[in-house]
């Protein structure tokens, strides 16, 4: 067998939004200890509420809070091929947090990728997308973060290999991959479409996972939203531009909105990193913002071919043997929920027949689901989701490869056979 590879360094999917509450400022006299103050207490309360919505929708907690730790105190390790980065403390603590930051300092970090002292920030902080966020929305997030409980915990320094630990080298990277500037609405599009584009491309920075990254850690702009392997998470963020993967060109807007808001729809369900995004973030967004995002995603140009991801190939003869073996394993373990014909019982049990996520070139996600199982996110609209049991202990590598091969090649699906070696590689992959 041979290996085809595509190096893709991606960050965790974090989808965010901005509320439509107006920001009211009365000038510099309302700046108290670096904290943005609105015209009246009621205005300030509204501003903080807007910022909380933005921070909640942006899933700031996901990166800036260690599981079981203090909210926004940072310290979450983010492993990369260049070493480990640690997220900073963004509570209003004067010593270790952003207590001495002004709203201008905060906006500069969001808009230009520079810290309070002017030092260059690493692009693990997605300022290349955040630069599109409006000043009003940045100020609202800042006001909210200044309202949370300060935590006196120092930020842990990054542990990056040489030469990646030399911040001055980021100047060259920024020249190649960073263009500063707030989002500019497209006058030929609707207000709703522009709202969705602003959320997806700006604070949402969805492209960080759904766009491949080159060897320099920069996005492949010609393949925006065309998918990419998240190697250190061992999940594949599928292409949104190809109907062979997760292209949305033939989806109803309602199905896209349902998937974003609840994690399940008549077309499928989300698992893995995207389930966390829905659980922590998207379910709290307004219906108007969710519909705007769905409207924009629906119009992303579709391409006939998706980029070629990491995939182990097996011979046609062995693939036929796996297909036959997988049919029995499917009947014994899967048909009760997903039906003999693969149509399932959506939205509780998603269909496998004609399911792009099953038959796309990368088999990473279906293999991980069979091995590890999982649940769609628990949301207000779907508080008790049906789950997928793990089969890692019950099935061997070849048996997992066989059943995944069967579902990828049956009922009109056009996937390819899966190698037991690929199952072996993913069996020890981290669960989050």
TORKOL-4160 file (C-alpha; in steps of 0.2 Angstrom, whole numbers, padded with zeros to 4 digits, m for minus):
432
<pt num="1" X="0000" Y="0000" Z="0000"/>
<pt num="2" X="0005" Y="0018" Z="m0002"/>
<pt num="3" X="0003" Y="0034" Z="0008"/>
<pt num="4" X="m0004" Y="0050" Z="0001"/>
<pt num="5" X="m0001" Y="0065" Z="0013"/>
<pt num="6" X="m0006" Y="0083" Z="0015"/>
<pt num="7" X="0002" Y="0093" Z="0029"/>
<pt num="8" X="m0011" Y="0103" Z="0037"/>
<pt num="9" X="m0009" Y="0112" Z="0054"/>
<pt num="10" X="m0026" Y="0118" Z="0060"/>
<pt num="11" X="m0032" Y="0126" Z="0076"/>
<pt num="12" X="m0048" Y="0120" Z="0086"/>
<pt num="13" X="m0064" Y="0125" Z="0077"/>
<pt num="14" X="m0071" Y="0140" Z="0086"/>
<pt num="15" X="m0086" Y="0148" Z="0079"/>
<pt num="16" X="m0091" Y="0165" Z="0086"/>
<pt num="17" X="m0104" Y="0179" Z="0083"/>
<pt num="18" X="m0108" Y="0197" Z="0086"/>
<pt num="19" X="m0124" Y="0204" Z="0093"/>
<pt num="20" X="m0133" Y="0218" Z="0086"/>
<pt num="21" X="m0134" Y="0228" Z="0102"/>
<pt num="22" X="m0128" Y="0246" Z="0099"/>
<pt num="23" X="m0113" Y="0252" Z="0108"/>
<pt num="24" X="m0115" Y="0269" Z="0117"/>
<pt num="25" X="m0099" Y="0279" Z="0122"/>
<pt num="26" X="m0099" Y="0296" Z="0130"/>
<pt num="27" X="m0080" Y="0299" Z="0128"/>
<pt num="28" X="m0064" Y="0297" Z="0137"/>
<pt num="29" X="m0071" Y="0303" Z="0154"/>
<pt num="30" X="m0080" Y="0287" Z="0155"/>
<pt num="31" X="m0064" Y="0276" Z="0155"/>
<pt num="32" X="m0061" Y="0270" Z="0173"/>
<pt num="33" X="m0045" Y="0261" Z="0177"/>
<pt num="34" X="m0044" Y="0256" Z="0159"/>
<pt num="35" X="m0062" Y="0249" Z="0158"/>
<pt num="36" X="m0074" Y="0255" Z="0145"/>
<pt num="37" X="m0089" Y="0264" Z="0152"/>
<pt num="38" X="m0105" Y="0267" Z="0143"/>
<pt num="39" X="m0115" Y="0283" Z="0146"/>
<pt num="40" X="m0126" Y="0276" Z="0160"/>
<pt num="41" X="m0126" Y="0260" Z="0171"/>
<pt num="42" X="m0140" Y="0253" Z="0160"/>
<pt num="43" X="m0130" Y="0256" Z="0144"/>
<pt num="44" X="m0115" Y="0248" Z="0153"/>
<pt num="45" X="m0125" Y="0233" Z="0158"/>
<pt num="46" X="m0131" Y="0231" Z="0140"/>
<pt num="47" X="m0113" Y="0233" Z="0134"/>
<pt num="48" X="m0107" Y="0219" Z="0145"/>
<pt num="49" X="m0122" Y="0208" Z="0140"/>
<pt num="50" X="m0117" Y="0210" Z="0122"/>
<pt num="51" X="m0099" Y="0206" Z="0126"/>
<pt num="52" X="m0104" Y="0190" Z="0135"/>
<pt num="53" X="m0114" Y="0185" Z="0120"/>
<pt num="54" X="m0099" Y="0188" Z="0109"/>
<pt num="55" X="m0088" Y="0179" Z="0121"/>
<pt num="56" X="m0100" Y="0164" Z="0123"/>
<pt num="57" X="m0103" Y="0163" Z="0105"/>
<pt num="58" X="m0085" Y="0164" Z="0102"/>
<pt num="59" X="m0081" Y="0150" Z="0113"/>
<pt num="60" X="m0067" Y="0160" Z="0122"/>
<pt num="61" X="m0069" Y="0148" Z="0137"/>
<pt num="62" X="m0063" Y="0133" Z="0126"/>
<pt num="63" X="m0046" Y="0140" Z="0123"/>
<pt num="64" X="m0044" Y="0151" Z="0139"/>
<pt num="65" X="m0050" Y="0139" Z="0152"/>
<pt num="66" X="m0042" Y="0123" Z="0157"/>
<pt num="67" X="m0055" Y="0109" Z="0161"/>
<pt num="68" X="m0059" Y="0111" Z="0179"/>
<pt num="69" X="m0049" Y="0127" Z="0181"/>
<pt num="70" X="m0054" Y="0145" Z="0184"/>
<pt num="71" X="m0064" Y="0153" Z="0170"/>
<pt num="72" X="m0053" Y="0163" Z="0157"/>
<pt num="73" X="m0037" Y="0160" Z="0168"/>
<pt num="74" X="m0028" Y="0152" Z="0153"/>
<pt num="75" X="m0015" Y="0138" Z="0154"/>
<pt num="76" X="m0023" Y="0127" Z="0141"/>
<pt num="77" X="m0008" Y="0118" Z="0131"/>
<pt num="78" X="m0010" Y="0118" Z="0113"/>
<pt num="79" X="0002" Y="0106" Z="0105"/>
<pt num="80" X="0008" Y="0110" Z="0087"/>
<pt num="81" X="0022" Y="0103" Z="0076"/>
<pt num="82" X="0033" Y="0118" Z="0082"/>
<pt num="83" X="0031" Y="0115" Z="0100"/>
<pt num="84" X="0018" Y="0118" Z="0114"/>
<pt num="85" X="0009" Y="0135" Z="0116"/>
<pt num="86" X="m0001" Y="0139" Z="0132"/>
<pt num="87" X="m0016" Y="0151" Z="0131"/>
<pt num="88" X="m0015" Y="0167" Z="0142"/>
<pt num="89" X="m0024" Y="0173" Z="0157"/>
<pt num="90" X="m0037" Y="0185" Z="0150"/>
<pt num="91" X="m0046" Y="0189" Z="0167"/>
<pt num="92" X="m0045" Y="0207" Z="0173"/>
<pt num="93" X="m0031" Y="0203" Z="0185"/>
<pt num="94" X="m0018" Y="0218" Z="0186"/>
<pt num="95" X="m0003" Y="0207" Z="0188"/>
<pt num="96" X="m0006" Y="0192" Z="0176"/>
<pt num="97" X="m0021" Y="0196" Z="0166"/>
<pt num="98" X="m0028" Y="0211" Z="0156"/>
<pt num="99" X="m0032" Y="0221" Z="0171"/>
<pt num="100" X="m0020" Y="0235" Z="0165"/>
<pt num="101" X="m0025" Y="0234" Z="0147"/>
<pt num="102" X="m0036" Y="0248" Z="0139"/>
<pt num="103" X="m0049" Y="0245" Z="0126"/>
<pt num="104" X="m0036" Y="0252" Z="0114"/>
<pt num="105" X="m0024" Y="0238" Z="0119"/>
<pt num="106" X="m0037" Y="0225" Z="0117"/>
<pt num="107" X="m0043" Y="0231" Z="0100"/>
<pt num="108" X="m0024" Y="0232" Z="0094"/>
<pt num="109" X="m0022" Y="0214" Z="0099"/>
<pt num="110" X="m0038" Y="0209" Z="0090"/>
<pt num="111" X="m0035" Y="0220" Z="0075"/>
<pt num="112" X="m0016" Y="0220" Z="0072"/>
<pt num="113" X="m0010" Y="0204" Z="0082"/>
<pt num="114" X="0001" Y="0214" Z="0094"/>
<pt num="115" X="0001" Y="0213" Z="0112"/>
<pt num="116" X="m0001" Y="0228" Z="0125"/>
<pt num="117" X="0018" Y="0230" Z="0124"/>
<pt num="118" X="0018" Y="0230" Z="0105"/>
<pt num="119" X="0026" Y="0212" Z="0104"/>
<pt num="120" X="0020" Y="0201" Z="0090"/>
<pt num="121" X="0007" Y="0188" Z="0094"/>
<pt num="122" X="0008" Y="0170" Z="0087"/>
<pt num="123" X="m0005" Y="0166" Z="0074"/>
<pt num="124" X="m0012" Y="0152" Z="0086"/>
<pt num="125" X="m0022" Y="0168" Z="0092"/>
<pt num="126" X="m0032" Y="0170" Z="0076"/>
<pt num="127" X="m0029" Y="0188" Z="0073"/>
<pt num="128" X="m0029" Y="0185" Z="0054"/>
<pt num="129" X="m0048" Y="0183" Z="0056"/>
<pt num="130" X="m0051" Y="0194" Z="0071"/>
<pt num="131" X="m0044" Y="0209" Z="0061"/>
<pt num="132" X="m0061" Y="0209" Z="0053"/>
<pt num="133" X="m0070" Y="0211" Z="0069"/>
<pt num="134" X="m0078" Y="0229" Z="0071"/>
<pt num="135" X="m0071" Y="0241" Z="0085"/>
<pt num="136" X="m0088" Y="0241" Z="0093"/>
<pt num="137" X="m0089" Y="0222" Z="0095"/>
<pt num="138" X="m0071" Y="0222" Z="0101"/>
<pt num="139" X="m0075" Y="0235" Z="0114"/>
<pt num="140" X="m0090" Y="0225" Z="0120"/>
<pt num="141" X="m0080" Y="0209" Z="0122"/>
<pt num="142" X="m0067" Y="0219" Z="0132"/>
<pt num="143" X="m0080" Y="0226" Z="0143"/>
<pt num="144" X="m0087" Y="0209" Z="0147"/>
<pt num="145" X="m0070" Y="0202" Z="0151"/>
<pt num="146" X="m0066" Y="0216" Z="0163"/>
<pt num="147" X="m0082" Y="0211" Z="0172"/>
<pt num="148" X="m0077" Y="0193" Z="0176"/>
<pt num="149" X="m0068" Y="0188" Z="0192"/>
<pt num="150" X="m0050" Y="0191" Z="0191"/>
<pt num="151" X="m0038" Y="0176" Z="0194"/>
<pt num="152" X="m0021" Y="0179" Z="0200"/>
<pt num="153" X="m0012" Y="0165" Z="0190"/>
<pt num="154" X="0003" Y="0168" Z="0179"/>
<pt num="155" X="0002" Y="0164" Z="0160"/>
<pt num="156" X="0013" Y="0149" Z="0156"/>
<pt num="157" X="0027" Y="0153" Z="0143"/>
<pt num="158" X="0026" Y="0144" Z="0127"/>
<pt num="159" X="0038" Y="0130" Z="0124"/>
<pt num="160" X="0042" Y="0131" Z="0106"/>
<pt num="161" X="0057" Y="0124" Z="0096"/>
<pt num="162" X="0070" Y="0135" Z="0089"/>
<pt num="163" X="0068" Y="0145" Z="0078"/>
<pt num="164" X="0049" Y="0146" Z="0081"/>
<pt num="165" X="0052" Y="0154" Z="0098"/>
<pt num="166" X="0059" Y="0169" Z="0090"/>
<pt num="167" X="0045" Y="0181" Z="0089"/>
<pt num="168" X="0054" Y="0193" Z="0077"/>
<pt num="169" X="0053" Y="0180" Z="0064"/>
<pt num="170" X="0034" Y="0182" Z="0063"/>
<pt num="171" X="0037" Y="0198" Z="0053"/>
<pt num="172" X="0040" Y="0188" Z="0037"/>
<pt num="173" X="0025" Y="0176" Z="0041"/>
<pt num="174" X="0014" Y="0192" Z="0043"/>
<pt num="175" X="0020" Y="0199" Z="0027"/>
<pt num="176" X="0015" Y="0183" Z="0018"/>
<pt num="177" X="m0001" Y="0179" Z="0027"/>
<pt num="178" X="m0009" Y="0194" Z="0036"/>
<pt num="179" X="m0019" Y="0208" Z="0029"/>
<pt num="180" X="m0026" Y="0220" Z="0042"/>
<pt num="181" X="m0043" Y="0227" Z="0040"/>
<pt num="182" X="m0061" Y="0226" Z="0046"/>
<pt num="183" X="m0074" Y="0217" Z="0036"/>
<pt num="184" X="m0081" Y="0227" Z="0022"/>
<pt num="185" X="m0099" Y="0222" Z="0017"/>
<pt num="186" X="m0103" Y="0217" Z="m0001"/>
<pt num="187" X="m0115" Y="0229" Z="m0007"/>
<pt num="188" X="m0122" Y="0216" Z="m0020"/>
<pt num="189" X="m0127" Y="0204" Z="m0006"/>
<pt num="190" X="m0141" Y="0205" Z="0007"/>
<pt num="191" X="m0139" Y="0211" Z="0024"/>
<pt num="192" X="m0142" Y="0193" Z="0031"/>
<pt num="193" X="m0128" Y="0187" Z="0019"/>
<pt num="194" X="m0116" Y="0200" Z="0025"/>
<pt num="195" X="m0120" Y="0196" Z="0043"/>
<pt num="196" X="m0116" Y="0178" Z="0040"/>
<pt num="197" X="m0100" Y="0182" Z="0031"/>
<pt num="198" X="m0094" Y="0193" Z="0045"/>
<pt num="199" X="m0097" Y="0180" Z="0058"/>
<pt num="200" X="m0089" Y="0165" Z="0048"/>
<pt num="201" X="m0074" Y="0175" Z="0042"/>
<pt num="202" X="m0071" Y="0186" Z="0056"/>
<pt num="203" X="m0074" Y="0182" Z="0075"/>
<pt num="204" X="m0079" Y="0164" Z="0069"/>
<pt num="205" X="m0062" Y="0160" Z="0060"/>
<pt num="206" X="m0070" Y="0144" Z="0054"/>
<pt num="207" X="m0057" Y="0143" Z="0040"/>
<pt num="208" X="m0044" Y="0139" Z="0053"/>
<pt num="209" X="m0049" Y="0121" Z="0053"/>
<pt num="210" X="m0058" Y="0120" Z="0036"/>
<pt num="211" X="m0044" Y="0127" Z="0026"/>
<pt num="212" X="m0027" Y="0118" Z="0024"/>
<pt num="213" X="m0011" Y="0125" Z="0031"/>
<pt num="214" X="0005" Y="0125" Z="0022"/>
<pt num="215" X="0022" Y="0120" Z="0029"/>
<pt num="216" X="0025" Y="0138" Z="0035"/>
<pt num="217" X="0009" Y="0138" Z="0045"/>
<pt num="218" X="0000" Y="0149" Z="0033"/>
<pt num="219" X="m0018" Y="0146" Z="0026"/>
<pt num="220" X="m0018" Y="0140" Z="0008"/>
<pt num="221" X="m0029" Y="0154" Z="0001"/>
<pt num="222" X="m0033" Y="0145" Z="m0015"/>
<pt num="223" X="m0041" Y="0131" Z="m0005"/>
<pt num="224" X="m0052" Y="0141" Z="0007"/>
<pt num="225" X="m0065" Y="0130" Z="0016"/>
<pt num="226" X="m0059" Y="0116" Z="0006"/>
<pt num="227" X="m0055" Y="0105" Z="0021"/>
<pt num="228" X="m0040" Y="0099" Z="0031"/>
<pt num="229" X="m0033" Y="0086" Z="0043"/>
<pt num="230" X="m0031" Y="0092" Z="0060"/>
<pt num="231" X="m0017" Y="0080" Z="0064"/>
<pt num="232" X="m0014" Y="0083" Z="0082"/>
<pt num="233" X="m0032" Y="0081" Z="0086"/>
<pt num="234" X="m0033" Y="0067" Z="0073"/>
<pt num="235" X="m0050" Y="0073" Z="0066"/>
<pt num="236" X="m0053" Y="0079" Z="0048"/>
<pt num="237" X="m0062" Y="0095" Z="0045"/>
<pt num="238" X="m0071" Y="0092" Z="0029"/>
<pt num="239" X="m0072" Y="0102" Z="0014"/>
<pt num="240" X="m0087" Y="0114" Z="0013"/>
<pt num="241" X="m0084" Y="0117" Z="m0005"/>
<pt num="242" X="m0086" Y="0100" Z="m0012"/>
<pt num="243" X="m0102" Y="0090" Z="m0012"/>
<pt num="244" X="m0091" Y="0074" Z="m0011"/>
<pt num="245" X="m0087" Y="0079" Z="0007"/>
<pt num="246" X="m0097" Y="0092" Z="0017"/>
<pt num="247" X="m0101" Y="0104" Z="0003"/>
<pt num="248" X="m0118" Y="0113" Z="0007"/>
<pt num="249" X="m0123" Y="0117" Z="m0010"/>
<pt num="250" X="m0137" Y="0104" Z="m0011"/>
<pt num="251" X="m0142" Y="0107" Z="0008"/>
<pt num="252" X="m0158" Y="0116" Z="0013"/>
<pt num="253" X="m0154" Y="0132" Z="0023"/>
<pt num="254" X="m0164" Y="0125" Z="0037"/>
<pt num="255" X="m0154" Y="0109" Z="0038"/>
<pt num="256" X="m0138" Y="0119" Z="0039"/>
<pt num="257" X="m0146" Y="0130" Z="0053"/>
<pt num="258" X="m0152" Y="0115" Z="0063"/>
<pt num="259" X="m0135" Y="0107" Z="0062"/>
<pt num="260" X="m0126" Y="0123" Z="0068"/>
<pt num="261" X="m0139" Y="0126" Z="0082"/>
<pt num="262" X="m0143" Y="0109" Z="0089"/>
<pt num="263" X="m0129" Y="0098" Z="0082"/>
<pt num="264" X="m0142" Y="0087" Z="0072"/>
<pt num="265" X="m0152" Y="0089" Z="0057"/>
<pt num="266" X="m0161" Y="0078" Z="0044"/>
<pt num="267" X="m0144" Y="0077" Z="0034"/>
<pt num="268" X="m0133" Y="0072" Z="0048"/>
<pt num="269" X="m0125" Y="0075" Z="0065"/>
<pt num="270" X="m0109" Y="0083" Z="0072"/>
<pt num="271" X="m0096" Y="0074" Z="0082"/>
<pt num="272" X="m0079" Y="0077" Z="0088"/>
<pt num="273" X="m0072" Y="0095" Z="0089"/>
<pt num="274" X="m0087" Y="0102" Z="0080"/>
<pt num="275" X="m0099" Y="0094" Z="0094"/>
<pt num="276" X="m0089" Y="0104" Z="0107"/>
<pt num="277" X="m0091" Y="0120" Z="0096"/>
<pt num="278" X="m0110" Y="0118" Z="0095"/>
<pt num="279" X="m0112" Y="0113" Z="0114"/>
<pt num="280" X="m0101" Y="0128" Z="0120"/>
<pt num="281" X="m0105" Y="0141" Z="0107"/>
<pt num="282" X="m0117" Y="0139" Z="0093"/>
<pt num="283" X="m0132" Y="0134" Z="0103"/>
<pt num="284" X="m0132" Y="0150" Z="0112"/>
<pt num="285" X="m0132" Y="0161" Z="0096"/>
<pt num="286" X="m0148" Y="0170" Z="0091"/>
<pt num="287" X="m0159" Y="0162" Z="0078"/>
<pt num="288" X="m0156" Y="0177" Z="0067"/>
<pt num="289" X="m0137" Y="0175" Z="0068"/>
<pt num="290" X="m0138" Y="0156" Z="0065"/>
<pt num="291" X="m0149" Y="0159" Z="0049"/>
<pt num="292" X="m0137" Y="0172" Z="0043"/>
<pt num="293" X="m0122" Y="0160" Z="0045"/>
<pt num="294" X="m0132" Y="0146" Z="0036"/>
<pt num="295" X="m0136" Y="0158" Z="0022"/>
<pt num="296" X="m0118" Y="0163" Z="0019"/>
<pt num="297" X="m0112" Y="0145" Z="0020"/>
<pt num="298" X="m0125" Y="0139" Z="0008"/>
<pt num="299" X="m0117" Y="0151" Z="m0005"/>
<pt num="300" X="m0099" Y="0146" Z="m0003"/>
<pt num="301" X="m0094" Y="0142" Z="m0021"/>
<pt num="302" X="m0094" Y="0123" Z="m0024"/>
<pt num="303" X="m0079" Y="0114" Z="m0033"/>
<pt num="304" X="m0080" Y="0097" Z="m0041"/>
<pt num="305" X="m0065" Y="0090" Z="m0032"/>
<pt num="306" X="m0059" Y="0091" Z="m0014"/>
<pt num="307" X="m0041" Y="0092" Z="m0009"/>
<pt num="308" X="m0032" Y="0075" Z="m0007"/>
<pt num="309" X="m0030" Y="0071" Z="0012"/>
<pt num="310" X="m0020" Y="0059" Z="0021"/>
<pt num="311" X="m0026" Y="0042" Z="0016"/>
<pt num="312" X="m0019" Y="0024" Z="0016"/>
<pt num="313" X="m0024" Y="0014" Z="0001"/>
<pt num="314" X="m0027" Y="m0005" Z="0000"/>
<pt num="315" X="m0028" Y="m0017" Z="m0014"/>
<pt num="316" X="m0044" Y="m0019" Z="m0024"/>
<pt num="317" X="m0044" Y="m0038" Z="m0019"/>
<pt num="318" X="m0042" Y="m0035" Z="m0001"/>
<pt num="319" X="m0054" Y="m0021" Z="m0001"/>
<pt num="320" X="m0067" Y="m0034" Z="m0008"/>
<pt num="321" X="m0064" Y="m0046" Z="0006"/>
<pt num="322" X="m0066" Y="m0031" Z="0019"/>
<pt num="323" X="m0082" Y="m0026" Z="0010"/>
<pt num="324" X="m0089" Y="m0044" Z="0012"/>
<pt num="325" X="m0084" Y="m0046" Z="0030"/>
<pt num="326" X="m0090" Y="m0028" Z="0034"/>
<pt num="327" X="m0108" Y="m0033" Z="0028"/>
<pt num="328" X="m0110" Y="m0046" Z="0042"/>
<pt num="329" X="m0102" Y="m0034" Z="0056"/>
<pt num="330" X="m0114" Y="m0020" Z="0050"/>
<pt num="331" X="m0129" Y="m0032" Z="0051"/>
<pt num="332" X="m0124" Y="m0038" Z="0069"/>
<pt num="333" X="m0119" Y="m0021" Z="0076"/>
<pt num="334" X="m0126" Y="m0006" Z="0066"/>
<pt num="335" X="m0142" Y="m0010" Z="0057"/>
<pt num="336" X="m0153" Y="m0009" Z="0072"/>
<pt num="337" X="m0150" Y="0010" Z="0073"/>
<pt num="338" X="m0145" Y="0014" Z="0055"/>
<pt num="339" X="m0156" Y="0002" Z="0046"/>
<pt num="340" X="m0152" Y="m0012" Z="0034"/>
<pt num="341" X="m0153" Y="0000" Z="0019"/>
<pt num="342" X="m0142" Y="0013" Z="0028"/>
<pt num="343" X="m0156" Y="0026" Z="0029"/>
<pt num="344" X="m0156" Y="0027" Z="0048"/>
<pt num="345" X="m0169" Y="0036" Z="0058"/>
<pt num="346" X="m0165" Y="0055" Z="0057"/>
<pt num="347" X="m0162" Y="0066" Z="0066"/>
<pt num="348" X="m0159" Y="0053" Z="0081"/>
<pt num="349" X="m0149" Y="0041" Z="0070"/>
<pt num="350" X="m0141" Y="0049" Z="0055"/>
<pt num="351" X="m0142" Y="0041" Z="0038"/>
<pt num="352" X="m0126" Y="0033" Z="0031"/>
<pt num="353" X="m0133" Y="0031" Z="0014"/>
<pt num="354" X="m0128" Y="0046" Z="0003"/>
<pt num="355" X="m0119" Y="0054" Z="0018"/>
<pt num="356" X="m0105" Y="0064" Z="0011"/>
<pt num="357" X="m0095" Y="0063" Z="0028"/>
<pt num="358" X="m0095" Y="0044" Z="0026"/>
<pt num="359" X="m0088" Y="0043" Z="0008"/>
<pt num="360" X="m0076" Y="0058" Z="0007"/>
<pt num="361" X="m0058" Y="0053" Z="0003"/>
<pt num="362" X="m0053" Y="0054" Z="0021"/>
<pt num="363" X="m0059" Y="0040" Z="0032"/>
<pt num="364" X="m0053" Y="0047" Z="0048"/>
<pt num="365" X="m0069" Y="0053" Z="0055"/>
<pt num="366" X="m0080" Y="0037" Z="0052"/>
<pt num="367" X="m0065" Y="0026" Z="0059"/>
<pt num="368" X="m0064" Y="0037" Z="0075"/>
<pt num="369" X="m0083" Y="0036" Z="0077"/>
<pt num="370" X="m0083" Y="0017" Z="0076"/>
<pt num="371" X="m0068" Y="0016" Z="0088"/>
<pt num="372" X="m0073" Y="0029" Z="0100"/>
<pt num="373" X="m0091" Y="0032" Z="0098"/>
<pt num="374" X="m0098" Y="0048" Z="0104"/>
<pt num="375" X="m0113" Y="0059" Z="0106"/>
<pt num="376" X="m0119" Y="0075" Z="0096"/>
<pt num="377" X="m0119" Y="0090" Z="0108"/>
<pt num="378" X="m0133" Y="0091" Z="0121"/>
<pt num="379" X="m0142" Y="0107" Z="0117"/>
<pt num="380" X="m0157" Y="0116" Z="0123"/>
<pt num="381" X="m0166" Y="0110" Z="0107"/>
<pt num="382" X="m0160" Y="0093" Z="0109"/>
<pt num="383" X="m0156" Y="0090" Z="0127"/>
<pt num="384" X="m0155" Y="0071" Z="0126"/>
<pt num="385" X="m0146" Y="0066" Z="0110"/>
<pt num="386" X="m0144" Y="0048" Z="0105"/>
<pt num="387" X="m0126" Y="0042" Z="0105"/>
<pt num="388" X="m0114" Y="0030" Z="0096"/>
<pt num="389" X="m0107" Y="0017" Z="0107"/>
<pt num="390" X="m0088" Y="0013" Z="0105"/>
<pt num="391" X="m0082" Y="m0003" Z="0097"/>
<pt num="392" X="m0063" Y="m0001" Z="0100"/>
<pt num="393" X="m0064" Y="m0016" Z="0113"/>
<pt num="394" X="m0076" Y="m0026" Z="0103"/>
<pt num="395" X="m0069" Y="m0026" Z="0086"/>
<pt num="396" X="m0051" Y="m0029" Z="0079"/>
<pt num="397" X="m0042" Y="m0017" Z="0068"/>
<pt num="398" X="m0047" Y="m0027" Z="0053"/>
<pt num="399" X="m0065" Y="m0028" Z="0058"/>
<pt num="400" X="m0066" Y="m0010" Z="0061"/>
<pt num="401" X="m0059" Y="m0007" Z="0043"/>
<pt num="402" X="m0071" Y="m0020" Z="0036"/>
<pt num="403" X="m0087" Y="m0011" Z="0043"/>
<pt num="404" X="m0081" Y="0006" Z="0038"/>
<pt num="405" X="m0077" Y="0000" Z="0021"/>
<pt num="406" X="m0094" Y="m0008" Z="0020"/>
<pt num="407" X="m0103" Y="0008" Z="0024"/>
<pt num="408" X="m0092" Y="0018" Z="0013"/>
<pt num="409" X="m0095" Y="0007" Z="m0002"/>
<pt num="410" X="m0114" Y="0002" Z="0000"/>
<pt num="411" X="m0131" Y="0009" Z="m0004"/>
<pt num="412" X="m0123" Y="0019" Z="m0018"/>
<pt num="413" X="m0109" Y="0027" Z="m0008"/>
<pt num="414" X="m0093" Y="0030" Z="m0018"/>
<pt num="415" X="m0080" Y="0029" Z="m0004"/>
<pt num="416" X="m0065" Y="0018" Z="m0005"/>
<pt num="417" X="m0059" Y="0003" Z="0006"/>
<pt num="418" X="m0051" Y="0007" Z="0023"/>
<pt num="419" X="m0034" Y="m0001" Z="0028"/>
<pt num="420" X="m0033" Y="m0009" Z="0045"/>
<pt num="421" X="m0016" Y="0000" Z="0047"/>
<pt num="422" X="m0025" Y="0016" Z="0047"/>
<pt num="423" X="m0037" Y="0010" Z="0060"/>
<pt num="424" X="m0022" Y="0005" Z="0070"/>
<pt num="425" X="m0014" Y="0022" Z="0068"/>
<pt num="426" X="m0030" Y="0030" Z="0075"/>
<pt num="427" X="m0034" Y="0018" Z="0089"/>
<pt num="428" X="m0022" Y="0027" Z="0100"/>
<pt num="429" X="m0027" Y="0044" Z="0095"/>
<pt num="430" X="m0032" Y="0056" Z="0109"/>
<pt num="431" X="m0051" Y="0058" Z="0111"/>
<pt num="432" X="m0051" Y="0077" Z="0112"/>
